[in-house]
Amino acid sequence: MPASTAPVRLVLASQSPARLATLAAAGVTPRVVVSSVDEPAVLDAARAGFGGDLEPADAVLVLAQAKAEEVSARLEDDSADSREFEASALVLGCDSMLELDGEILGKPADAEDARRRWRAMRGRAAVLHTGHWLVDARDPDDGGTGGTLGASSSTTVHFADVDDEEIDAYVATGEPLHVAGAFTIDGLGGPYVDRIEGDHHGVVGLSLPLLRELLGELDIPWRSLRDPR
């Protein structure tokens, strides 16, 4: 039986402008509902459940799942108007971390932390892991399966051998303080990334090819997410 091509609403459980822009550039306009999960608590619970430390690709996936499921549950508990608006909705949660020398790096704590990280990263390679989790919160009448699934993308990033003055100038822009790994590839940090190995969308924070694969596992074609033209 062919997959349905009926339009499907997407809810993005992330406040990341880069993720929103990535979807918009691909013709998808989601509703943004930011999750309120306690990320350290989620990771602590996951470590306790697994009986030890998490691999970076697993850590971002655990957080992505927590965000997607928290937002999905909150939308279900909202007013009748909200439930009606969110009928036929998929909820997507994402999380990114940079792995350098076996250490997981999220957003820097402050400007000095960002400078310290850049001094460690310059002229070297690190791996940016991004977790993706989908919750099919559509009504059964609209084809909803109740499915929940996810996967992580991992991309190797080669950083330029920038000097201290360049690092100070970049950190002074404030951008590194708001992103995982203290850098962007699609913004002011782009000139300081020499090259990547893997999906550049994953470095931005949302792998479109991986999202398409996850949709396929729910029998949802990518084109059903695109805005009507």
N, C-alpha and C positions, 0 to 999 in steps of 0.2 A: 504494500500500500504506500503511495507516495507521501512524502512529508507535506504537511499543511503549509501553505504560503500566506495564511492570514497574518495581518500585522500583529506584532507582539511588542508590548511596552517593556522597556528596560528601566530598572531602578539601579542607579549607581550608588553603592554604599561607601562613598569616598568623597572627601572634600578637595581632592587633588585637581587643580586646574589643568594639569598636563593630561591626566586620564580623560577628563571631560573633552579637552581639545582633540585628543586622539580619536575618540569616538565621533566627535562632530565632523572631523576631516573625512571620516569613512562613511558619512551620511547618516549617523545615528544620533538622535537627540534624547538622552535619558533624562529621567527625573532624578535629581540628586537628593539623597537622604543620608546624612552623615551618621555613622554609627557612634555609639557612646560606650563601646567596650573598654574595659580596663586592660590594656595590652600587657603590662607586666604580670597581672594576675592570671590572664589567659595562658601566658607562656609558663608561669610557675605551675599551674594546674596540669598543663600538658607534660612538663618535665616529670612531675610526680606520677602521672599516669603511665608514662613510658619508662620510668625508672632510671632517668638519666638525661643528659643533655640532648638537645635536638640538633639534627643537621640543619644548616641554614635553609635549604629548600623546603624542609619540613616545617620550620618555624614560621616562614612567611605563609605557608599554606594553612597552618593552624589559625593564624591571625585573620587571614582572608575568610576562612570559614566562619569564625566567630563574628566578624563584621556582617557578613551576608545573612547569617541566621538571626542575629540580633535585630537587624533592620526588618527582615521579613516578619519576625514575630511582632515587632512594634507596629508595622503597617496593618497586620491582622487585627490588632487590638484597638486600632484607631476608630474614629467615628464612622458612621455608615457612609457619609459622603466620601471619606478617604478610601474606604473599602471599595466603593463603587469606582472611584478613580483608578485604583490599582488593580482592577480586574484584569486578568490576562497579563500579569506582570512577572517578569523574571528579575531576581535581585542578584547583582554582581558585587562581590566584595574582593578587594585587592590589598596586597601589602608588599612592600619592597624592602630589602636589606642588602647591604654590600658586605661581601666576605673578603677579608684581607688577612693573610697569614693565619687563617683558621678562626679569626675573630669576626663576630657579626656586628655590623655597624648600621644603626638606624639613623635618625636625624641627630645632628650634633647637639650637645647640651647648650653650647654658647659659642661665641666667636672664637675664643681661644681653643676650644675643642675642635672647631672646624679647621683652624690653622694647623693644629697638631696633626689632624688627619691628612691634610693635604701634603704636609711635609713627609709623612709616611708613604703616601700614595704616588707622589710624583716620580715619573720615569719608570713606573712599575705597572703590573696588571693586577686586577682584582675581578671578582665575579659578582654581578648584580643579579640577585634572585628576586623574582616577583611571583607571589602566589595569587591564584585566581580561584574564586569559588562561586558557583551558580546555585541558586535555590529557585526551583520552579514553583512559584507561588500562584500560578494561574488557576482559575476555577476549572474543575473537571469538564464543565460544559464548553470551555474554551480550549480544551486540549491539554489542560494541566496534568502533569504526572506526579507531582509532589517530589520529583527527583531532586537530589542534592549531590553535587559532585564538584571536583576541582582538580587542579594540577598546577605545577610551578614551571616557570621558564627561567633559564639561567644563561646569562650572556657575559662573556669575558670582555672587560673594558681595559684598554691600554691608555694610561694617562701620560700626558706630556711632561717633560722634565722642566717644570716651571720653577722660577726662582722665588725667593722670599717676597720680593716686592710684588710680583704677580699674584702670589697667594694672598697677601695683605689686601691688595686692590680688589680681588674677587670676593673675599670674605666681607669687605666693607660694603659691597652691594646689598648684602643681607640675604641673597638668594640661597647660599649653601646652608643656611640655618633652618630652612623649611623643607629640605628634601633628604631622602635616604642616601647615605653615603657622602653627603655634603657636596654634591655636584649635579648638574643637569647636562644632557646632551642636546636638548632642544631649546636651550636658553642661553644665558650669559656664560655658562660653563662649557658650551660647545667647543670653543677654540682650544680648550685644555684637554680634550680627548683626542688622542692620535688616531685610534681606530677601535673597532669592536669585532668580536667573533660571535655571531649569533643574531638574534632578532633585535633590531634597534628599538622596536615598539616596546619590547620588554624592559629596556633601559629607561624609556620614558615613564613606564609604570603600568602598561597594559598591553599585553601581546595580542594583537588582533588575530593572527593565525591560530594561536592557542584557544582564544575565545571561540573562534569558528569551529574548532574541533570539539570543544565542550558542548556547544550548541548542537552539533551533529549527533552527539551521544544521546541528546534529548529529542532527536528527530526534528530539530528546528533548523531550517535553512537560514543562512546568514541574511539573505535578502529580506526576510520577514522583519528584521530589525530596522532596516533602512527607512528613512523618512520618505513618504510619497513624493513623487516628482511629477 
